[in-house]
């Protein structure tokens, strides 16, 4: 691809001296787990999010299910999740032993719709996991009010939104706790799998620290059934380097997103053509993804590919239709989640990132415009 969807190597190239120095610092220390690099990253990332505590773990999925376990959520409990999200959000509830209960999104933002939330609450509901999807904050204020009325925990899934803000506060500090992923492609990505949990509750933080380390706070003393999920020293050192650049890189993403909106705005057709991202006035997104919608999404993706432009579909198979969940679904074999299913057929993520330039965005936008014009004239259909 002349314009790939995502390239990770430029991140290393830009900060090679800093990354190499961090690597040597860890290797020369001779300490590779639960050491000073992790302690420093946890402190720095907690401060960045505006939280009191950060606990580094092995992945974003581990962050989700360990947080639920730390609240003693498990067998017989229900956890509300968005219908439109990466399957890890659902798996976090499942791995904890609970049942994920899906709520459809607001069609404007693709984030979970607070207006639909209360109808999904039952006597077994214990928690809600709102996802800050595509890097845009979910609407937390009404969600937190609902959670307070029903005595529920709120676990932010902030895997795609490091640095995003909601009503002036950074995500990761809005719920009772937040799960973070540092998968390499994230806005703040490691060079492998890594994750973290942030919270203001010291007791909860202590439980998570034990759960990630075989249920142990003191070596060889195991107070609960834990697991092995520790963010290692090497990844922590690399994340410390990247954290120092996160705001700058997010600013680059915002510039590119604004360019997309300017270039594609004249082609927007919410009534049945190209749909562009919608940003509420209370949200300050970090554009982990720039996702458009089009009824002829697959043809649009082929058109871009033919032009040497990469794109991805987030996500082509809704969790409730995946092999992981379909056999156990309710409602005659599967739940009715029409909006999630419609989104899976129409969403397309365009290239965006701190190492893509404005000229490339304009080229992508020109290809999208070309497709939209052809689609309106019936040219695209005739070429199939």
C-alpha positions as a Markdown table, in Angstrom:
| # | Residue | x | y | z |
|---|---|---|---|---|
| 1 | Unk | 0.0 | 0.0 | 0.0 |
| 2 | Unk | 1.3 | 3.5 | -0.8 |
| 3 | Unk | -0.7 | 4.7 | 2.2 |
| 4 | Unk | -0.9 | 1.9 | 4.7 |
| 5 | Unk | -3.6 | 1.9 | 7.3 |
| 6 | Unk | -1.0 | 1.8 | 10.1 |
| 7 | Unk | 2.8 | 1.8 | 10.3 |
| 8 | Unk | 4.5 | 1.2 | 13.7 |
| 9 | Unk | 8.1 | 1.4 | 12.7 |
| 10 | Unk | 8.1 | 5.3 | 12.4 |
| 11 | Unk | 7.4 | 5.5 | 16.1 |
| 12 | Unk | 10.7 | 3.8 | 16.9 |
| 13 | Unk | 12.5 | 5.8 | 14.2 |
| 14 | Unk | 11.4 | 9.1 | 15.7 |
| 15 | Unk | 12.5 | 8.2 | 19.2 |
| 16 | Unk | 15.2 | 5.7 | 18.6 |
| 17 | Unk | 17.8 | 7.3 | 21.0 |
| 18 | Unk | 15.2 | 7.4 | 23.9 |
| 19 | Unk | 14.0 | 3.9 | 23.3 |
| 20 | Unk | 17.5 | 2.5 | 23.1 |
| 21 | Unk | 18.5 | 4.3 | 26.3 |
| 22 | Unk | 15.4 | 2.8 | 28.1 |
| 23 | Unk | 16.3 | -0.7 | 26.8 |
| 24 | Unk | 19.8 | -0.4 | 28.1 |
| 25 | Unk | 18.7 | 1.0 | 31.4 |
| 26 | Unk | 16.5 | -2.0 | 32.0 |
| 27 | Unk | 19.0 | -4.6 | 30.8 |
| 28 | Unk | 21.8 | -3.0 | 32.8 |
| 29 | Unk | 19.6 | -3.1 | 35.9 |
| 30 | Unk | 19.3 | -6.9 | 35.9 |
| 31 | Unk | 15.6 | -6.5 | 37.2 |
| 32 | Unk | 12.9 | -7.4 | 34.7 |
| 33 | Unk | 9.6 | -7.7 | 36.7 |
| 34 | Unk | 7.8 | -5.5 | 39.2 |
| 35 | Unk | 10.7 | -3.1 | 39.5 |
| 36 | Unk | 11.5 | 0.6 | 39.4 |
| 37 | Unk | 10.5 | 1.1 | 35.7 |
| 38 | Unk | 7.0 | -0.2 | 36.4 |
| 39 | Unk | 6.6 | 1.8 | 39.6 |
| 40 | Unk | 7.6 | 4.9 | 37.7 |
| 41 | Unk | 5.3 | 4.3 | 34.8 |
| 42 | Unk | 2.4 | 3.5 | 37.1 |
| 43 | Unk | 3.0 | 6.8 | 39.0 |
| 44 | Unk | 3.4 | 8.8 | 35.8 |
| 45 | Unk | 0.4 | 7.3 | 34.0 |
| 46 | Unk | -1.9 | 7.7 | 37.1 |
| 47 | Unk | -0.9 | 11.4 | 37.3 |
| 48 | Unk | -1.5 | 11.8 | 33.5 |
| 49 | Unk | -5.0 | 10.3 | 33.8 |
| 50 | Unk | -5.8 | 12.2 | 37.0 |
| 51 | Unk | -6.2 | 9.0 | 39.1 |
| 52 | Unk | -4.6 | 8.1 | 42.4 |
| 53 | Unk | -3.5 | 4.6 | 41.4 |
| 54 | Unk | -2.3 | 2.7 | 38.3 |
| 55 | Unk | -1.6 | -1.0 | 38.3 |
| 56 | Unk | 0.2 | -2.4 | 35.3 |
| 57 | Unk | -1.0 | -5.7 | 33.9 |
| 58 | Unk | -0.3 | -8.0 | 31.0 |
| 59 | Unk | -3.0 | -6.8 | 28.5 |
| 60 | Unk | -6.2 | -4.7 | 28.2 |
| 61 | Unk | -8.3 | -7.9 | 28.4 |
| 62 | Unk | -6.6 | -8.8 | 31.7 |
| 63 | Unk | -7.3 | -5.2 | 32.9 |
| 64 | Unk | -11.0 | -5.7 | 32.3 |
| 65 | Unk | -11.5 | -9.1 | 33.9 |
| 66 | Unk | -9.1 | -8.5 | 36.9 |
| 67 | Unk | -11.0 | -5.3 | 37.7 |
| 68 | Unk | -14.3 | -7.2 | 37.7 |
| 69 | Unk | -12.8 | -9.9 | 39.9 |
| 70 | Unk | -11.4 | -7.3 | 42.3 |
| 71 | Unk | -15.0 | -6.3 | 42.8 |
| 72 | Unk | -16.0 | -9.9 | 43.4 |
| 73 | Unk | -18.1 | -10.0 | 40.3 |
| 74 | Unk | -18.5 | -13.5 | 38.9 |
| 75 | Unk | -20.8 | -16.4 | 38.5 |
| 76 | Unk | -24.5 | -15.4 | 38.4 |
| 77 | Unk | -23.7 | -11.7 | 37.9 |
| 78 | Unk | -24.4 | -9.6 | 34.8 |
| 79 | Unk | -22.3 | -6.9 | 33.3 |
| 80 | Unk | -23.7 | -4.4 | 30.8 |
| 81 | Unk | -21.5 | -3.9 | 27.7 |
| 82 | Unk | -21.9 | -2.1 | 24.4 |
| 83 | Unk | -23.2 | -4.1 | 21.5 |
| 84 | Unk | -20.7 | -2.4 | 19.2 |
| 85 | Unk | -17.2 | -2.9 | 20.5 |
| 86 | Unk | -14.1 | -5.2 | 20.2 |
| 87 | Unk | -14.9 | -8.6 | 21.6 |
| 88 | Unk | -12.4 | -8.1 | 24.5 |
| 89 | Unk | -15.0 | -5.9 | 26.3 |
| 90 | Unk | -17.4 | -8.9 | 26.4 |
| 91 | Unk | -14.6 | -11.4 | 27.2 |
| 92 | Unk | -13.6 | -9.4 | 30.2 |
| 93 | Unk | -17.0 | -10.1 | 31.7 |
| 94 | Unk | -17.0 | -13.7 | 30.6 |
| 95 | Unk | -13.5 | -14.4 | 32.0 |
| 96 | Unk | -14.6 | -13.0 | 35.3 |
| 97 | Unk | -17.5 | -15.6 | 35.3 |
| 98 | Unk | -20.2 | -13.0 | 34.6 |
| 99 | Unk | -22.7 | -12.7 | 31.7 |
| 100 | Unk | -22.3 | -9.8 | 29.3 |
| 101 | Unk | -25.6 | -8.0 | 28.6 |
| 102 | Unk | -25.4 | -5.9 | 25.4 |
| 103 | Unk | -26.9 | -2.4 | 25.0 |
| 104 | Unk | -27.0 | -0.7 | 21.7 |
| 105 | Unk | -25.0 | 2.5 | 20.8 |
| 106 | Unk | -26.1 | 6.0 | 20.1 |
| 107 | Unk | -26.1 | 6.0 | 16.3 |
| 108 | Unk | -24.4 | 9.4 | 16.2 |
| 109 | Unk | -21.3 | 8.5 | 18.2 |
| 110 | Unk | -21.3 | 4.7 | 18.1 |
| 111 | Unk | -20.8 | 4.8 | 21.9 |
| 112 | Unk | -23.2 | 3.1 | 24.4 |
| 113 | Unk | -26.5 | 4.9 | 24.6 |
| 114 | Unk | -27.3 | 6.0 | 28.2 |
| 115 | Unk | -31.0 | 6.3 | 27.3 |
| 116 | Unk | -31.2 | 2.5 | 26.7 |
| 117 | Unk | -29.2 | 1.6 | 29.7 |
| 118 | Unk | -31.8 | 1.4 | 32.5 |
| 119 | Unk | -34.0 | -1.1 | 30.6 |
| 120 | Unk | -31.1 | -3.6 | 30.6 |
| 121 | Unk | -30.6 | -3.5 | 34.4 |
| 122 | Unk | -31.8 | -6.5 | 36.3 |
| 123 | Unk | -31.4 | -7.7 | 40.0 |
| 124 | Unk | -28.3 | -9.5 | 38.8 |
| 125 | Unk | -26.6 | -6.5 | 37.2 |
| 126 | Unk | -23.4 | -5.6 | 39.0 |
| 127 | Unk | -21.4 | -3.4 | 36.6 |
| 128 | Unk | -21.4 | -1.3 | 33.4 |
| 129 | Unk | -18.5 | -1.2 | 31.0 |
| 130 | Unk | -18.7 | 1.9 | 28.8 |
| 131 | Unk | -16.2 | 1.9 | 25.9 |
| 132 | Unk | -14.6 | 5.1 | 24.8 |
| 133 | Unk | -14.8 | 3.9 | 21.2 |
| 134 | Unk | -12.6 | 5.1 | 18.4 |
| 135 | Unk | -10.9 | 7.5 | 20.9 |
| 136 | Unk | -14.1 | 9.4 | 21.7 |
| 137 | Unk | -15.4 | 9.5 | 25.3 |
| 138 | Unk | -18.7 | 7.9 | 26.1 |
| 139 | Unk | -21.3 | 10.0 | 27.8 |
| 140 | Unk | -20.4 | 9.3 | 31.4 |
| 141 | Unk | -22.4 | 11.8 | 33.3 |
| 142 | Unk | -25.9 | 10.2 | 32.8 |
| 143 | Unk | -24.3 | 6.7 | 33.0 |
| 144 | Unk | -22.8 | 7.4 | 36.4 |
| 145 | Unk | -26.1 | 8.8 | 37.7 |
| 146 | Unk | -27.8 | 5.6 | 36.6 |
| 147 | Unk | -25.1 | 3.5 | 38.2 |
| 148 | Unk | -25.4 | 5.4 | 41.5 |
| 149 | Unk | -29.2 | 4.9 | 41.6 |
| 150 | Unk | -28.8 | 1.1 | 41.1 |
| 151 | Unk | -25.6 | 0.6 | 43.2 |
| 152 | Unk | -23.5 | -0.5 | 40.2 |
| 153 | Unk | -19.8 | -0.2 | 39.4 |
| 154 | Unk | -18.6 | 1.6 | 36.3 |
| 155 | Unk | -15.5 | 0.3 | 34.6 |
| 156 | Unk | -14.3 | 2.5 | 31.8 |
| 157 | Unk | -12.8 | 0.6 | 28.8 |
| 158 | Unk | -10.3 | 3.3 | 27.8 |
| 159 | Unk | -8.3 | 1.0 | 25.5 |
| 160 | Unk | -8.7 | 3.4 | 22.5 |
| 161 | Unk | -8.7 | 6.7 | 24.2 |
| 162 | Unk | -5.5 | 7.5 | 26.1 |
| 163 | Unk | -5.5 | 11.3 | 26.5 |
| 164 | Unk | -9.2 | 11.9 | 25.5 |
| 165 | Unk | -11.3 | 14.2 | 27.8 |
| 166 | Unk | -14.9 | 14.3 | 28.8 |
| 167 | Unk | -16.2 | 17.6 | 30.2 |
| 168 | Unk | -12.6 | 18.7 | 30.9 |
| 169 | Unk | -11.5 | 15.5 | 32.7 |
| 170 | Unk | -9.3 | 12.8 | 31.1 |
| 171 | Unk | -10.8 | 9.4 | 30.6 |
| 172 | Unk | -9.5 | 6.8 | 33.1 |
| 173 | Unk | -10.5 | 9.0 | 36.0 |
| 174 | Unk | -14.3 | 9.2 | 35.5 |
| 175 | Unk | -15.6 | 5.8 | 36.6 |
| 176 | Unk | -14.9 | 3.7 | 39.7 |
| 177 | Unk | -12.0 | 2.2 | 37.7 |
| 178 | Unk | -10.7 | 2.1 | 34.1 |
| 179 | Unk | -9.1 | -0.6 | 32.0 |
| 180 | Unk | -6.4 | 0.4 | 29.6 |
| 181 | Unk | -4.7 | -1.4 | 26.7 |
| 182 | Unk | -1.2 | -0.6 | 25.5 |
| 183 | Unk | -1.4 | -2.9 | 22.4 |
| 184 | Unk | 1.2 | -1.6 | 19.9 |
| 185 | Unk | -1.4 | 0.1 | 17.7 |
| 186 | Unk | -3.0 | 2.2 | 20.4 |
| 187 | Unk | -2.4 | 5.9 | 20.9 |
| 188 | Unk | -0.1 | 4.9 | 23.7 |
| 189 | Unk | 1.2 | 1.5 | 22.6 |
| 190 | Unk | 3.9 | -0.8 | 23.9 |
| 191 | Unk | 6.1 | -3.0 | 21.8 |
| 192 | Unk | 4.0 | -6.0 | 22.7 |
| 193 | Unk | 1.0 | -6.7 | 24.9 |
| 194 | Unk | 0.5 | -4.6 | 28.0 |
| 195 | Unk | -2.3 | -3.0 | 30.0 |
| 196 | Unk | -3.2 | -1.2 | 33.2 |
| 197 | Unk | -6.0 | -0.3 | 35.6 |
| 198 | Unk | -6.5 | 3.1 | 37.1 |
| 199 | Unk | -8.6 | 4.0 | 40.1 |
| 200 | Unk | -8.9 | 6.3 | 43.1 |
| 201 | Unk | -9.8 | 3.4 | 45.5 |
| 202 | Unk | -6.7 | 2.2 | 47.4 |
| 203 | Unk | -8.4 | -1.0 | 48.6 |
| 204 | Unk | -9.4 | -1.9 | 45.1 |
| 205 | Unk | -5.9 | -1.1 | 43.8 |
| 206 | Unk | -4.4 | -3.4 | 46.4 |
| 207 | Unk | -6.7 | -6.3 | 45.4 |
| 208 | Unk | -5.8 | -5.9 | 41.7 |
| 209 | Unk | -2.0 | -5.8 | 42.6 |
| 210 | Unk | -2.5 | -9.2 | 44.4 |
| 211 | Unk | -4.6 | -10.7 | 41.6 |
| 212 | Unk | -2.1 | -9.9 | 38.9 |
| 213 | Unk | 0.7 | -11.6 | 40.9 |
| 214 | Unk | -0.7 | -15.0 | 41.8 |
| 215 | Unk | -2.8 | -13.6 | 44.5 |
| 216 | Unk | 0.2 | -12.5 | 46.5 |
| 217 | Unk | 1.2 | -9.2 | 48.1 |
| 218 | Unk | 4.1 | -10.8 | 50.0 |
| 219 | Unk | 6.3 | -13.3 | 48.2 |
| 220 | Unk | 5.1 | -16.9 | 48.7 |
| 221 | Unk | 2.1 | -15.8 | 50.7 |
| 222 | Unk | -1.0 | -16.2 | 48.5 |
| 223 | Unk | -4.2 | -14.7 | 49.9 |
| 224 | Unk | -6.5 | -15.3 | 47.0 |
| 225 | Unk | -6.6 | -17.2 | 43.7 |
| 226 | Unk | -4.7 | -14.9 | 41.3 |
| 227 | Unk | -3.0 | -15.1 | 38.0 |
| 228 | Unk | 0.2 | -14.0 | 36.3 |
| 229 | Unk | -0.4 | -10.7 | 34.5 |
| 230 | Unk | 2.4 | -8.3 | 35.1 |
| 231 | Unk | 3.5 | -5.4 | 32.9 |
| 232 | Unk | 7.2 | -6.1 | 32.6 |
| 233 | Unk | 10.1 | -3.7 | 33.1 |
| 234 | Unk | 11.0 | -3.4 | 29.4 |
| 235 | Unk | 7.5 | -2.5 | 28.3 |
| 236 | Unk | 7.1 | -0.1 | 31.2 |
| 237 | Unk | 10.3 | 1.7 | 30.2 |
| 238 | Unk | 9.1 | 2.0 | 26.5 |
| 239 | Unk | 5.7 | 3.3 | 27.6 |
| 240 | Unk | 7.4 | 5.9 | 29.8 |
| 241 | Unk | 9.2 | 7.2 | 26.7 |
| 242 | Unk | 6.0 | 7.3 | 24.7 |
| 243 | Unk | 3.9 | 8.9 | 27.5 |
| 244 | Unk | 6.1 | 11.9 | 27.2 |
| 245 | Unk | 5.0 | 12.3 | 23.5 |
| 246 | Unk | 1.4 | 11.2 | 23.8 |
| 247 | Unk | -0.2 | 14.7 | 23.9 |
| 248 | Unk | 2.0 | 15.8 | 20.9 |
| 249 | Unk | 1.0 | 12.7 | 18.9 |
| 250 | Unk | -2.7 | 13.1 | 19.8 |
| 251 | Unk | -2.5 | 16.7 | 18.6 |
| 252 | Unk | -1.2 | 15.4 | 15.3 |
| 253 | Unk | -4.2 | 13.0 | 15.1 |
| 254 | Unk | -6.6 | 15.9 | 15.8 |
| 255 | Unk | -5.1 | 17.9 | 13.0 |
| 256 | Unk | -5.5 | 15.0 | 10.5 |
| 257 | Unk | -9.1 | 14.4 | 11.7 |
| 258 | Unk | -10.0 | 18.0 | 11.1 |
| 259 | Unk | -8.5 | 17.7 | 7.7 |
| 260 | Unk | -10.6 | 14.7 | 6.9 |
| 261 | Unk | -13.8 | 16.5 | 8.1 |
| 262 | Unk | -13.0 | 19.5 | 6.0 |
| 263 | Unk | -12.1 | 17.4 | 2.9 |
| 264 | Unk | -15.0 | 15.0 | 3.2 |
| 265 | Unk | -17.6 | 17.4 | 4.6 |
| 266 | Unk | -19.1 | 18.3 | 1.2 |
| 267 | Unk | -19.7 | 14.6 | 0.4 |
| 268 | Unk | -21.5 | 13.8 | 3.7 |
| 269 | Unk | -24.9 | 12.4 | 3.2 |
| 270 | Unk | -26.5 | 11.1 | 6.5 |
| 271 | Unk | -29.7 | 10.1 | 4.7 |
| 272 | Unk | -28.0 | 7.2 | 2.9 |
| 273 | Unk | -24.5 | 8.0 | 1.7 |
| 274 | Unk | -21.2 | 8.9 | 3.4 |
| 275 | Unk | -21.5 | 9.5 | 7.1 |
| 276 | Unk | -18.7 | 11.2 | 9.0 |
| 277 | Unk | -17.9 | 11.0 | 12.7 |
| 278 | Unk | -20.0 | 13.1 | 15.0 |
| 279 | Unk | -18.4 | 14.8 | 18.1 |
| 280 | Unk | -20.5 | 16.1 | 20.9 |
| 281 | Unk | -19.6 | 19.5 | 22.4 |
| 282 | Unk | -18.6 | 17.9 | 25.7 |
| 283 | Unk | -16.1 | 15.5 | 24.1 |
| 284 | Unk | -12.4 | 16.0 | 23.2 |
| 285 | Unk | -11.5 | 12.8 | 21.3 |
| 286 | Unk | -8.0 | 11.6 | 20.4 |
| 287 | Unk | -9.0 | 10.0 | 17.1 |
| 288 | Unk | -7.5 | 6.5 | 17.7 |
| 289 | Unk | -9.6 | 5.7 | 14.6 |
| 290 | Unk | -11.3 | 7.9 | 12.0 |
| 291 | Unk | -14.4 | 5.9 | 11.1 |
| 292 | Unk | -16.8 | 6.7 | 8.3 |
| 293 | Unk | -19.9 | 4.9 | 7.3 |
| 294 | Unk | -21.2 | 4.1 | 3.8 |
| 295 | Unk | -23.9 | 1.7 | 2.6 |
| 296 | Unk | -21.5 | 0.4 | 0.0 |
| 297 | Unk | -18.7 | 0.0 | 2.4 |
| 298 | Unk | -17.1 | -3.1 | 0.8 |
| 299 | Unk | -17.0 | -1.5 | -2.6 |
| 300 | Unk | -15.5 | 1.6 | -1.0 |
| 301 | Unk | -12.8 | -0.5 | 0.6 |
| 302 | Unk | -12.0 | -2.2 | -2.7 |
| 303 | Unk | -11.8 | 1.2 | -4.4 |
| 304 | Unk | -9.3 | 2.5 | -1.8 |
| 305 | Unk | -7.3 | -0.7 | -2.0 |
| 306 | Unk | -7.1 | -0.4 | -5.8 |
| 307 | Unk | -5.7 | 3.1 | -5.2 |
| 308 | Unk | -3.0 | 1.8 | -2.9 |
| 309 | Unk | -4.8 | 3.0 | 0.3 |
| 310 | Unk | -5.2 | 0.7 | 3.3 |
| 311 | Unk | -8.3 | 0.6 | 5.5 |
| 312 | Unk | -9.8 | -1.7 | 8.2 |
| 313 | Unk | -13.2 | -2.6 | 9.4 |
| 314 | Unk | -13.9 | -2.1 | 13.1 |
| 315 | Unk | -15.6 | -4.5 | 13.5 |
| 316 | Unk | -16.9 | -6.9 | 10.8 |
| 317 | Unk | -18.6 | -9.4 | 13.1 |
| 318 | Unk | -20.5 | -8.2 | 16.1 |
| 319 | Unk | -19.7 | -10.1 | 19.3 |
| 320 | Unk | -23.2 | -11.5 | 19.6 |
| 321 | Unk | -22.8 | -13.1 | 16.2 |
| 322 | Unk | -19.3 | -14.5 | 16.8 |
| 323 | Unk | -18.7 | -18.2 | 17.4 |
| 324 | Unk | -17.7 | -17.3 | 20.9 |
| 325 | Unk | -21.2 | -16.1 | 21.9 |
| 326 | Unk | -23.8 | -17.2 | 19.4 |
| 327 | Unk | -24.2 | -20.7 | 20.8 |
| 328 | Unk | -25.2 | -19.3 | 24.2 |
| 329 | Unk | -27.2 | -16.3 | 23.1 |
| 330 | Unk | -30.7 | -15.8 | 24.2 |
| 331 | Unk | -33.8 | -14.8 | 22.1 |
| 332 | Unk | -34.1 | -17.9 | 20.0 |
| 333 | Unk | -30.4 | -18.4 | 19.5 |
| 334 | Unk | -29.3 | -14.8 | 19.2 |
| 335 | Unk | -30.2 | -11.4 | 20.7 |
| 336 | Unk | -31.7 | -8.7 | 18.5 |
| 337 | Unk | -29.0 | -6.0 | 18.1 |
| 338 | Unk | -29.9 | -4.4 | 14.8 |
| 339 | Unk | -27.8 | -1.3 | 15.2 |
| 340 | Unk | -24.6 | -3.2 | 16.0 |
| 341 | Unk | -25.3 | -5.4 | 13.0 |
| 342 | Unk | -25.9 | -2.4 | 10.7 |
| 343 | Unk | -22.7 | -0.8 | 11.8 |
| 344 | Unk | -20.7 | -4.0 | 11.1 |
| 345 | Unk | -21.9 | -3.7 | 7.5 |
| 346 | Unk | -21.2 | 0.0 | 7.0 |
| 347 | Unk | -18.2 | 1.2 | 9.1 |
| 348 | Unk | -14.7 | 1.7 | 7.6 |
| 349 | Unk | -11.6 | 3.1 | 9.3 |
| 350 | Unk | -9.4 | 5.4 | 7.2 |
| 351 | Unk | -5.7 | 5.8 | 7.8 |
| 352 | Unk | -4.8 | 8.1 | 10.7 |
| 353 | Unk | -1.9 | 8.3 | 13.1 |
| 354 | Unk | 0.9 | 10.6 | 14.3 |
| 355 | Unk | 3.1 | 9.5 | 11.4 |
| 356 | Unk | 0.7 | 10.1 | 8.5 |
| 357 | Unk | 0.8 | 13.6 | 7.0 |
| 358 | Unk | -1.8 | 16.0 | 5.7 |
| 359 | Unk | -0.9 | 15.4 | 2.1 |
| 360 | Unk | -1.7 | 11.7 | 2.6 |
| 361 | Unk | -5.0 | 12.5 | 4.3 |
| 362 | Unk | -5.9 | 14.7 | 1.3 |
| 363 | Unk | -5.1 | 11.8 | -1.1 |
| 364 | Unk | -7.3 | 9.4 | 0.9 |
| 365 | Unk | -10.1 | 11.9 | 1.0 |
| 366 | Unk | -9.8 | 12.5 | -2.7 |
| 367 | Unk | -10.2 | 8.7 | -3.3 |
| 368 | Unk | -13.3 | 8.6 | -1.0 |
| 369 | Unk | -14.8 | 11.6 | -2.8 |
| 370 | Unk | -14.2 | 9.9 | -6.2 |
| 371 | Unk | -16.0 | 6.8 | -5.0 |
| 372 | Unk | -18.9 | 8.8 | -3.6 |
| 373 | Unk | -19.4 | 10.6 | -6.9 |
| 374 | Unk | -19.3 | 7.4 | -8.8 |
| 375 | Unk | -21.6 | 5.7 | -6.4 |
| 376 | Unk | -24.2 | 8.5 | -6.8 |
| 377 | Unk | -24.0 | 8.1 | -10.6 |
| 378 | Unk | -24.3 | 4.3 | -10.5 |
| 379 | Unk | -20.8 | 3.8 | -11.9 |
| 380 | Unk | -19.6 | 1.7 | -8.9 |
| 381 | Unk | -22.5 | -0.7 | -9.2 |
| 382 | Unk | -21.9 | -1.1 | -13.0 |
| 383 | Unk | -18.3 | -2.0 | -12.5 |
| 384 | Unk | -19.0 | -4.9 | -10.1 |
